[in-house]
Amino acid sequence: MKRILYALFLLAGLGVPVAPAQELCHWNTDRRFFRLNGDDGSEVVNLFIHDGGLVWSNYAVGGTVTVQSALWLDDNSWISMEHLKVPISEPFQFWQYSDPTCIAQTGQTNSYRPGDDGDLEPGHTWPERFTVQADTNLVVDNLTGLMWARNADAGHNNWGFMVAAVYWSVGPGGHEDWRLPTVRELESLLDLKRVLPALPAGHPFNNVQQIYWTSTSDAADTNRAWVVNVGEGTIARWVRTNTSPHAWAVRSFTTGKMPVPRTGQTNSLVPGDDGHLQPGVAWPVPRFTVMTDTNLVFDNLFGRMWPRGFINATMSWEEAVDFCSAFTFGGFDDWRLPSRREAWSLIDFGSPTFLPAGHPFYSEPESPFWTGSTYRLDTDRAWGCEGGYLGAYLKSNDGGGVWPVRGAW
């Protein structure tokens, strides 16, 4: 239900200190996210409210900063913001919108080049990661809120068989809503600092295998589905008739610090698959906002700013890291080579061309582009992103280009 609140604004500089946002993953039940609309059509997005307290958004839609705080009339508390689309002094209305999701750190802490993933560690920090339930066959990931079977091996067979076997079964704890995880859900378990398996240190799981099916079929070729190599982190598409990948059961349980968004897949091939259930956080509409500088695009789902055009220049990994670190564009000089999770956040697994339909980018990458994350099993390699595929490439090779990113909203 939409909730309407009226706000009275103060002009900038009237004694309210400007402070940068520290934590924008507001997933507690006492926090809400609102879209702010003015009577003249002006709007502010990414306004965070916490018990009517003083909080900040650092996402500028554009225009001039003329207002810094608002009175939330429900409890006479001040709400603060940094950016307005245009100067406004008339009352606004708050319309409840949707919580944004966040990008977690990859887990990588070793740096191999100044400005890489291990150096900057972009993304939000992890909480104490796992909680084993009273029924010790159940594990909750405190990062995502998902519940996983502690036994990480529900068997192996072809994709359709394993999707159905998990979906129709009564699993651990007597729960009947177990399912195969989406590709984003299974990837969320990975820790890129570790291999064999690439799971966080001290994880409580048993019988961890290497290759796992996900419930996400391939939009470009429905004879294939996505697999995750939990051993070392590769994400690829395998023919659905392959019987070697294993299954790991998951179920939705609670709201974690960083809930996993939907993959974008809407085409269902069998009951219980990703396209059928579409689990995860719904995408905002619109997904992307073209900034006042129309060469910049803001991702409203993940809170990252991207150049509107992919930079199709071949360079080694080291050159790509250095290029992005020195990149100045749109008035900003804090660009970086995206981490693996940041680069992969752009992917729409329901689109055969891998970027969301109607996206505002000028073009789509035609070959792998570098990420700032090193491949832990062989540090002479780094992760590259090609559509939904994540693979390890020799750092000395010339990659297919770079796509700088900025922000951690």
Order of alpha helices (4+ residues) and beta strands (2+ residues): beta-beta-beta-beta-beta-beta-alpha-beta-beta-beta-alpha-alpha-beta-beta-beta-beta-alpha-beta-beta-beta-alpha-alpha-beta-beta-beta
